[in-house]
Protein backbone atom coordinates (compact mmCIF):
# COMPACT_ATOMS: atom_id res chain seq x y z
CA UNK A 1 0.00 0.00 0.00
CA UNK A 2 3.00 2.32 0.02
CA UNK A 3 2.86 5.02 -2.60
CA UNK A 4 -0.93 5.34 -2.60
CA UNK A 5 -2.35 8.71 -1.72
CA UNK A 6 -5.55 8.72 0.37
CA UNK A 7 -8.58 10.33 -1.30
CA UNK A 8 -8.98 14.04 -0.84
CA UNK A 9 -11.79 15.17 1.49
CA UNK A 10 -14.68 17.11 -0.07
CA UNK A 11 -14.35 20.89 -0.17
CA UNK A 12 -17.01 21.30 2.49
CA UNK A 13 -14.60 19.69 4.98
CA UNK A 14 -11.55 21.84 4.11
CA UNK A 15 -10.41 24.05 6.96
CA UNK A 16 -10.66 27.73 6.20
CA UNK A 17 -7.20 29.20 6.56
CA UNK A 18 -7.02 32.25 8.77
CA UNK A 19 -5.19 35.28 7.47
CA UNK A 20 -2.74 37.53 9.25
CA UNK A 21 -4.20 40.79 10.54
CA UNK A 22 -1.03 42.87 10.00
CA UNK A 23 1.22 43.13 6.95
CA UNK A 24 5.01 43.28 6.81
CA UNK A 25 6.04 46.94 6.87
CA UNK A 26 2.88 48.05 8.68
CA UNK A 27 3.34 50.52 11.54
CA UNK A 28 1.85 49.61 14.92
CA UNK A 29 1.37 51.73 17.99
CA UNK A 30 0.78 49.33 20.95
CA UNK A 31 -1.61 50.72 23.54
CA UNK A 32 -0.39 50.96 27.13
CA UNK A 33 -3.54 49.13 28.19
CA UNK A 34 -2.35 46.10 26.22
CA UNK A 35 -0.24 45.17 29.25
CA UNK A 36 2.99 45.11 27.27
CA UNK A 37 6.20 46.14 28.93
CA UNK A 38 7.44 48.03 25.89
CA UNK A 39 8.46 51.64 25.34
CA UNK A 40 5.83 53.78 23.66
CA UNK A 41 6.29 54.70 20.05
CA UNK A 42 5.99 53.31 16.57
CA UNK A 43 6.82 49.69 15.80
CA UNK A 44 7.13 48.12 12.38
CA UNK A 45 6.15 44.54 11.54
CA UNK A 46 9.27 42.83 10.20
CA UNK A 47 8.15 39.19 10.14
CA UNK A 48 4.95 37.16 10.30
CA UNK A 49 5.30 34.21 12.64
CA UNK A 50 3.26 31.00 12.61
CA UNK A 51 0.05 30.49 14.51
CA UNK A 52 0.55 29.68 18.21
CA UNK A 53 -2.27 28.75 20.57
CA UNK A 54 -4.77 29.68 17.87
CA UNK A 55 -3.35 33.17 17.32
CA UNK A 56 -0.76 34.59 14.92
CA UNK A 57 2.37 36.29 16.22
CA UNK A 58 4.63 38.92 14.68
CA UNK A 59 8.20 40.07 15.06
CA UNK A 60 8.15 43.83 15.56
CA UNK A 61 10.89 46.44 15.92
CA UNK A 62 10.75 49.84 17.57
CA UNK A 63 11.67 52.56 15.07
CA UNK A 64 13.69 54.36 17.77
CA UNK A 65 15.66 51.18 18.65
CA UNK A 66 15.94 49.12 15.44
CA UNK A 67 18.44 46.68 16.99
CA UNK A 68 15.80 45.30 19.40
CA UNK A 69 13.21 42.85 18.08
CA UNK A 70 10.14 41.74 20.01
CA UNK A 71 7.31 39.30 19.47
CA UNK A 72 3.72 40.48 19.61
CA UNK A 73 0.48 38.53 19.45
CA UNK A 74 -2.24 39.46 17.02
CA UNK A 75 -4.65 40.28 19.83
CA UNK A 76 -2.66 43.24 21.20
CA UNK A 77 -4.58 46.49 21.23
CA UNK A 78 -3.02 48.75 18.65
CA UNK A 79 -3.54 51.56 16.27
CA UNK A 80 -2.04 50.67 12.92
CA UNK A 81 -0.96 52.66 9.92
CA UNK A 82 -0.35 50.68 6.75
CA UNK A 83 2.97 51.58 5.21
CA UNK A 84 5.23 49.66 2.90
CA UNK A 85 7.95 50.48 0.44
CA UNK A 86 5.73 49.41 -2.49
CA UNK A 87 2.99 51.89 -1.55
CA UNK A 88 5.23 54.97 -1.72
CA UNK A 89 5.50 55.36 -5.50
C-alpha positions as CSV (number, residue, x, y, z in Angstrom):
1,X,0.0,0.0,0.0
2,X,3.0,2.3,0.0
3,X,2.9,5.0,-2.6
4,X,-0.9,5.3,-2.6
5,X,-2.4,8.7,-1.7
6,X,-5.5,8.7,0.4
7,X,-8.6,10.3,-1.3
8,X,-9.0,14.0,-0.8
9,X,-11.8,15.2,1.5
10,X,-14.7,17.1,-0.1
11,X,-14.3,20.9,-0.2
12,X,-17.0,21.3,2.5
13,X,-14.6,19.7,5.0
14,X,-11.6,21.8,4.1
15,X,-10.4,24.0,7.0
16,X,-10.7,27.7,6.2
17,X,-7.2,29.2,6.6
18,X,-7.0,32.2,8.8
19,X,-5.2,35.3,7.5
20,X,-2.7,37.5,9.2
21,X,-4.2,40.8,10.5
22,X,-1.0,42.9,10.0
23,X,1.2,43.1,6.9
24,X,5.0,43.3,6.8
25,X,6.0,46.9,6.9
26,X,2.9,48.0,8.7
27,X,3.3,50.5,11.5
28,X,1.9,49.6,14.9
29,X,1.4,51.7,18.0
30,X,0.8,49.3,20.9
31,X,-1.6,50.7,23.5
32,X,-0.4,51.0,27.1
33,X,-3.5,49.1,28.2
34,X,-2.3,46.1,26.2
35,X,-0.2,45.2,29.2
36,X,3.0,45.1,27.3
37,X,6.2,46.1,28.9
38,X,7.4,48.0,25.9
39,X,8.5,51.6,25.3
40,X,5.8,53.8,23.7
41,X,6.3,54.7,20.0
42,X,6.0,53.3,16.6
43,X,6.8,49.7,15.8
44,X,7.1,48.1,12.4
45,X,6.1,44.5,11.5
46,X,9.3,42.8,10.2
47,X,8.1,39.2,10.1
48,X,5.0,37.2,10.3
49,X,5.3,34.2,12.6
50,X,3.3,31.0,12.6
51,X,0.1,30.5,14.5
52,X,0.5,29.7,18.2
53,X,-2.3,28.7,20.6
54,X,-4.8,29.7,17.9
55,X,-3.3,33.2,17.3
56,X,-0.8,34.6,14.9
57,X,2.4,36.3,16.2
58,X,4.6,38.9,14.7
59,X,8.2,40.1,15.1
60,X,8.2,43.8,15.6
61,X,10.9,46.4,15.9
62,X,10.7,49.8,17.6
63,X,11.7,52.6,15.1
64,X,13.7,54.4,17.8
65,X,15.7,51.2,18.6
66,X,15.9,49.1,15.4
67,X,18.4,46.7,17.0
68,X,15.8,45.3,19.4
69,X,13.2,42.9,18.1
70,X,10.1,41.7,20.0
71,X,7.3,39.3,19.5
72,X,3.7,40.5,19.6
73,X,0.5,38.5,19.5
74,X,-2.2,39.5,17.0
75,X,-4.7,40.3,19.8
76,X,-2.7,43.2,21.2
77,X,-4.6,46.5,21.2
78,X,-3.0,48.7,18.6
79,X,-3.5,51.6,16.3
80,X,-2.0,50.7,12.9
81,X,-1.0,52.7,9.9
82,X,-0.3,50.7,6.7
83,X,3.0,51.6,5.2
84,X,5.2,49.7,2.9
85,X,7.9,50.5,0.4
86,X,5.7,49.4,-2.5
87,X,3.0,51.9,-1.5
88,X,5.2,55.0,-1.7
89,X,5.5,55.4,-5.5
